[in-house]
Each structure stands twice: as structure tokens, then as C-alpha cells.
Amino acid sequence: MGRRHRLREFIWRSDLFPRKLSVTREGKAVIAISIGLGVAAVNTGNNLLYLVFGISLALILISGVLSEANLRGVLADPVSGLRPMAGRALSTVLTVRSSRRRFPAFSIEAWPLIDTAESRPARVLDLRPGAAVEAACVLDFPRRGEYPLRGIVVTTAFPFSFFRKSLVIPASGRVRVHPRLREPSRMDVPPGREGDDESRPVAGRGVEFFGVREFRQGDNPRRVLHRLSASRSTPVVRENEQMGIQSAWVALVNADPGGAGGAARVEEAVERAAGLAVHLVAEGRMVGLATCSGVVPPGVGDAQVVRILDFLATIPVLAAGDGATEAPVRAAVASAQGARVAWVRP
Amino acid sequence: MTFDRLHRLATLGVIAAGLMAVHFSGEFPLWLTGTPLVAALAGWRTHPWFRSKKAVAGAGVMTAFAGVGALWLAFAGGDYLYWAIAFALMLGAVKSLMLRDDADFMQMYALSFLHVMAAAVINPGLSFGILMFPYVVLLVLGLMLTNLRRGIQEQASGRVGEAQGDPDAARRLQGALARRDLVHGGFVSVTVGVTLSVFLISLVFFFLFPRLGFGFFAQQSRRGMAISGFSEEVTLGDFGNIAEDPQVVMRVRAPGARPPLRMRGQSLDAYEGNTWRKTTTRRSQMTLDPEGRVRVGRPRAPIEGPDVVAQEIYLEPLAGTPRVLFGMSMPLAYQRPPNALEALRPARWRFFQDASGDVTLTGPEAVSIVYTAYSRSAPDDPARLRGAGRDYPQELAEVYLALPPQQAGVEALARAVAGDAATPYDAAVALVDHFHRNFRYTLDSEHGDLDPLANFLLTNREGHCEYFASGMVVLLRLLGIPARIVNGFAGGVYNEYGDYVALRRADAHSWVEAYFPGVGWATFEPTPPAFLDMRSGRGLLADLRDAIDAVQLAWYRWVVEYNLEKQIGFLASLFRLKRASTSGFSDGMGLTRNEIRELGRHLRDLPWRGVGLGLVAFLGLGLVSRWTLRRRRRASSALGDPADPAVAAYRQMRKELKRHGFVRASSETQLELAERVGRAVPGIRDAVRAVTWAYLKAVFGDRRAQGGPEVQVDAVRRGLRDRGARDSGRAP
């Protein structure tokens, strides 16, 4: 990263400069033309060139002042609940609102300021006084991890596109970026144990008939048995037996095996583990995650997927020289009797 | 109106205004200046091919060829500016044919701005000023719409080029560009405000920017007007070409001056063939008298008295040097407004006088001149003129009696008309009478291969002023009376908007001066008075022309010719240092060295220290009030009721923590801060947590803390103090 780039980054991130101003390509061209015009006017003494010079300076000045005025009273609501995945664009909605009483704002762009994220801003072309407009913003994170949300950037190049004025509205929070999901091969997916998938005599989500009961709020109307309901004069629904749940562990060795590209291989292993865990949960299995850095206890459903991916988002790559071994993983897996174990090694 | 249509219309307007500014310079043919506009119109609804990459490549090749062609022509002809502008027009035509996305529109505006810059160099006329109004209005609107267009394009997933490959994106873009709701009342009011601000700032800048440039490489100038008849050699018939041109040449202001005015320019003495020539070309530089005037002729006549008329004259730039000065006949003296700044200029004004008494001025070329002429009426007392006799000085007779051989009929005509006159004056009056009775004024006189003067005098008997004046001078000389032809302007139109008499190119005129010993040169007008009637047409159109001329004069004086003198003059008028001017032509000028010194003294005496202190105080006050306002705003926007003990306690704790270096980062929650403090100072972990939780419950929990946080804050304070005593280092 060059010194200039670092300085720009510092200014951009720093709270010392709440307003950021950058000159656009068009602005640079206009400034260059104005300088040339000024030199020509002073040299020739041609008053009409002075007049045109005056117009160009007025345009530059107005552009700077109005872009500042265009941002006044414009607010953006903080975003929350973002669960982006590395390498996959995430579309989220930002609400941009105006607290002004009289004049509208035009050409407003907004996006969350999060380290490493590339953003395609939410655009609001016309923000009337007192109005709130929702617009889609796309975020793209190249790497998994946990990143601080530093604020919401609100920016505009209105009216003439010569300058881009930006304002960072402070916001706090952290965004966990889940690892990419690598589709597991059939060899990676552990088979279930015989008998694990048999139905059990309790109500559940299986396919075998278990019994009937009265309709409750929230039941799927399709499950209503109409004939029986008519004979009983009250709606009744069908219940199925619970399927047996197969359990599995994903055992991830997140230790650098050494050699060239060791860390990259660990990253790849993290992505494979994530893909495998998601796959197993989608199969309806109870899935746990064991790693050198910790364990996610077994669980089912979407909540378990989020738990596992959250864990994998920040899992460190242990250095080869730190004595990191598979031992803690083995210990964690050993306690889970009868569960299938899928090993993922770098 | 849809967004797209409005944007394209505004862009067309910008292009048209820029092109018209170039076109009205008169330097370029209509087909060249009109081509970009036609191309823009054609490009509005052209075939999609014009938006393809092939079209862009073709345009690039065309532009390259045009560039090479223009460069070659410029090298060949040496007129670099002309061909550079022609190339810019060509570029404009190519670009305006394919206005697709925001970048194209921006490039088009840049090219249009280039056209306006070119027009600023080649078109100093009022048309430029008038066109700047629509240009700025439409440019502001166009730039704002271009900014919105960019947003629309990006919203519709990328640029048009990308949208081309994606039918959905292209459809979305078309739909978005057809919006009608973007340009509403708010947008219009913002546009009007921006436009007015641009005008205001431009004008303030224009008038205040110091004109320190003295034209080291080039000078502020206007193209000089070419007028036949005011060089040292005039061919008979030249005036006929300009006799219908309404372009104003000079404006005259004098007490009670009304048309017709007779503004004398220069005399010509030698007639040969069809050509009048000035032989008295040896000029001597005139010296200024203590009042800054130059006096004409010897002996110098007094220039005070009731019969002396002072006229202030605004003379348009005329082609050719030296420039003839005009004044009502007979001029006695000329004076330029005093200007101490002229000493700084590389080219200074100098007056010269030739043997015939005509005065010329040298100095910066192609600029207008403001000066005052002092004149007395030419002698016209018949008794005095009759008594003058025929005792002509030898050297004068040699010059003003010389004639090439004339046809016998011409001499016979002279004898027949005035041979019996008792005195030269009677002879001259008889000749004038002869012309008035027997000749007709016309601008269309054809003489074929015949001697035009003889044909005019003997056969045709119709012509314009040059023929009448030439004929009378020849006849007078044949009668032995020294005479000369005088070129100048006669007639004029009173402009009530500007309170001056405007003399146009069409008012160019010739008349006769005859010499009378002991009296001087007397003026005779052989042209029938009908010529004045032909020049004094009035009506609505003439009124309009007068109004335009008054505006044009103001445009020239306050925009095109605005300079350092006028800036200093304006400053001087603020201090009431400038002398009252008799007329408006020299407003803002005429500063003497003493007046400039006085102005400097006034500027030095201004309370600069007080101004500086005031400025510093003003800035300081502004900063303090800004800081206070921000503080208040922050306090009012902070979460929680300050009266709530939990909120108050939390704020107190935050202050304490801040004093010890624990500042909450913008990305840190209150609880994260509490955890960080707890890790750094384990002894106060519970207290900090308790206060933080109490605060969070008070703010978010919909219930108030039941006392206690104040005590915890004391614990935090004590803990931090103890830690400070143990470890003087700041917390991380």
C-alpha cells in the first residue's frame, strides 16, 4: 500500500475529518481548463476570457458549496443483522432520510463503511424534505472474518459531478463474514448409521402417521383432515412420527501444516468444513464442529448453520510452530459416541 | 416532459448557444458552425448503429483525419487559431451525433465550453454577452441533469454499453429515463438558485479580479473596422460601398449636440486619375500643454470662448494606423483623459500633426479611443470671405491648385458656372448652387470606361458625395482657388437611451474646403441636401437599433474594455476622489498621478489593524459558537434522560474513564467498553459492568434503575485512582 493511499485511507477512516472531499475526473478536467483559461485571460487581458474564467470558477465554487449543502440534513439508518459470506455479493437495504424542511436533496449515495468490503452504494436520486427512501446496497467481502462497522457513508457529487463530498455517519457494530462454502464431494460426506433414520413414536416431522389432534393457531391448513373435522365439528389435523436424527461431527484441523501455502490450505479447509456442515445440516442431521480452537456442540436447523459459520468466520489459522495438533479435535470427537466423524484437514 | 427529453433539449440549447457565439463572430460559415447542431438533432433519434462500437471507431478515424487536415491547413496558411476552432467545431459535430450516456454529455459540454472560449477570443460583440445568459442557464441545468442521469444509469445496472447486452437492463434504463417525476418544483427552485449564484459569482469575480496583466504577449483588442476613405489614398467611388452600412463608428456627446453633425477627419490634396492622395504626409509629434491637450495649427487659436464646442468622442477601433482623429469642423485641440497608468503600458498614445493640420493618433491597435475634441465653427461670414482676396501663399498654392490635365468641357463648365463671379467666395457659392440645382444624389453611379469625374460633371450629373466634392475641388482649382477634399462623417442619429449622437459607417461623407487668405479654410457642401434625408430614417426599427447601440456601448465600456483604470476609478469613487466627469464615456478613467497617490494614502490610512482584529474576533466567535452548538446538539441527541440517575452516573463514569485513557471507539459498544476496562483494571470490573447495565436498562429497558449507580461510580473512581497510583501509565 503506497504512502498516498495510506494517507487517503487515514483521512477516510479518521473521525478528525467528518466531511471528505474528493475531486472527480470531470472536476480535475474543469480545474485544468480553468487554470488554462486564467493564464490566457491574464496574459491577453481579454475581458471575455475573464468572463468565461469567472463562469468556470463560479461553477467550481458552487459545485463545492452545493455538494456540502446537499448532504446537510441527510441521514442514513444503521444497518444490523448483516450475515455476508466471503466472495458472494450481499444485497441489503439502507434507509436514507431527510430531516430538512424545505429543499430536497438529489443524487445521494450511501453504503456501510466496513473494512475490506467493496460496496455498490444505495442510490437515492430524489430525496424530498422529510422523506425516507429505501435503496439497495450491495456489499462484497473478499475474506471471512469479523470486521467493525465504522459508520454509514453518505456521499454526493451533486450538482455538477466535479466534486464528491462524503460524510461518515458514526455507527458501531461488527460484521461477521462467513467463509465461502465449498460443495463437499460424496467421499467427504459420512454415511448415516443403520437404524438412525427410523421413525420414533413421538410426534415430529417424519412421514409415518402418528395421530390426530385439534387444529392450533399456526398449523398448516393443508394438514386439516376435513372429513374427520366435519364429523367432530372441530378442525383436526394429522400428525406424523418423528424421524430418527443421524448425528455427525465435522472435525476441522485448523493448524498450518507448514510448507508453502500452508495458511491458504487451512483457509481452503475452513471453506470445505463450512460447506460440509451446511450440507449435513441440510440433510437433517445433527451436526457438531470440532476444531483445534474450540467446539460447536451438535445441533440441527438453520440456527446451527449460523452458529457453525459464525464460529468458522473468526477461527484462527494456528501456526505450525505452536505445537498445534489434532489432539484436541480427537478429544472432542471421542466424547461423541456413535456419531459419524468427517475429518477435514488442510 | 420526460427526463431524457429535457436533458437532451438542455444539451441542444448549450450546443446552440456556444455555436451561435462562434457564428456571430462572422469568421466561420454557417455550414461549419451549424453542423454540430444538426448532428445533435440527428443524433437524438438516430439508428442504434450510431451507438455502436463501430460508430465510435469511425468517429475516431474521422476526427483523426479532421485533426490532420486542420493541422496541415494551419501550417500552410499560418492561421492557427482559425483552424483550431474549426477543428473544435468538427469535434463537436462528431460528438453530438452520438450522445449516449453521461460521459458523452459531459464531453459534449466540455467541447461546447471550448466553443465559448473560442468565441470569447473572436467575437467581442454584444451577441456574445447576450448568448452567455441562455448558455449559463442551460449549462447549469444540463450539468445537473447529467449528474442525475449517471445515477439513473447506475441504478439501471451499469452503463448503456453494458445494458445493450442485457435486454432487461436496457429496458429498465429506458423506463428510468422516461421518468417525469424527477424534475419537480424543488428541482426547479434549486436550479434557479444555482444559476443565479453562478451569475452573481461570475460577475463579482469579473469586476474584482485585478487586471494586472498588461498584455506582455498579447493585448486585449477588438477587430478594427475597415473604412475606406480614411487612408492616405482614396479612390473615387469607395464611399459607395459603405453608404448603407449601419455599423456605428463613433459616438459624440456635446452640449446640445443633435444631428446632423459634421465630424471632420482628414483632407486630401492631390488628385490624379481617379485617386485622391495625401502628399502632406510628413508628420510631427505634438506636445501636450499643461492641461494635457494638443493644439492644432499655427498660430494656435484660443480654445476658450462661447463659440468653442467641446465634444467627447468614443471612437470605435478602426483598421489601419495611424488613426485619424475626428472633430467638429474646425478642430482646435484634442485631449485624451489623463491616465497615469498609461506610463506602465508598453504602447503609449502619441498625437501627430501633418502640414495640412490633420491630427492622427498612434498607440495600442484595435482598441477604442475616448477623447475630447475642441472645435470652432469654420468661417462662414460672407462679407469676410468676400473680402479675403486672392493673395494665396506660394507654398499653399503649389499644393492646393495642382491638377492633372482635364477635359476641355470641365474647364468650360467651371468658366460657365462661376467665371463671372466677383470673388472666390462668390465662385464657390455659384458652384455649390450649380450642384444643388442640376445634380442628383445617388449611391448607384456607373461610369463604365469613361473618366468618372468628367462623366459625372458633364454627362451623368448624378453620384454620391465623393463625386460632388471631387468635382467642386477640381472646378475651384481650375478657377484658381486653392481647395481640398475633406473626408469625415456627416449626419448621425441621436440616441436618446445613451444621450449621444451615433455616427455610422453609412454617414461617411466628403465635402470641400477652400482657402481664403487671412481667414483660413472655409467649408462648402456641394452634395445636395437630399443625402441627409436618405440617412435619417426613423421608426420602430431605428428605435430598437438605438437601444441596442446603447447596450452595446455599455457592453464595450464595462465588459470588453474593462481594465485596471476602471477598477482603480471605481475604488477612487468610493473615496470620492474622482473628479466629476462631464460625460459618461470616460467614466472610471481619467485618473491623474496625484489622484492615484491620494488613493494610495487613503488605502494606507484605513484601520487595517482594527479590520484584522475584527476578522480574528469574528472567526473566533464563529468557531466558539460552532463548538457550542455542536456540543448542545450532541448533548440533545445523546441517548437517555440526563435527569435519570443511571444516565447521569454513566456519563460521569465515561468522563472518569476518559480521563484515564479509556475512550469508547466508534465501533465499540458500551458493554465492549466495559469489558475492555474490566480486563485492564480487574478491580473495577463489576462496578463498571453494573453502571453500564444500569444505563442500558434505563435507556433501552423501559424501566429505571432502582438507585445504586452513583455508589458504583464512586467505586470506579476509587479503583481508577488506585490503579493510577500503582501504575502511572495510561490504559491501552
Interface residues (C-beta under 8 A of the other chain):
Chain A: D15 E26 A29 I33 L37 A41 V42 N43 T44 G45 N46 N47 L48 L49 Y50 L51 V52 F53 G54 I55 S56 L57 A58 L59 L61 I62 L66 F103 P104 F106 S107 E109 R123 L125 D126 R128 P129 P148 L149 R150 G151 A157 F158 P159 F160 S161 P170 A171 S172 G173 R174
Chain B: D102 M106 A110 F113 V116 M117 A119 A120 V121 N123 P124 F128 M132 V136 L139 V140 L143 M144 T146 N147 L148 R150 G151 I152 E154 Q155 D181 L182 H184 G186 F187 S189 V190 V194 S197 V198 F199 L200 I201 S202 L203 F205 F206 F209 R211 L212 G213 F214 G215 F216 F217 A218 Q219 Q220 S221 V559 V560 E561 Y562 N563 A665 S666 S667 E668 T669
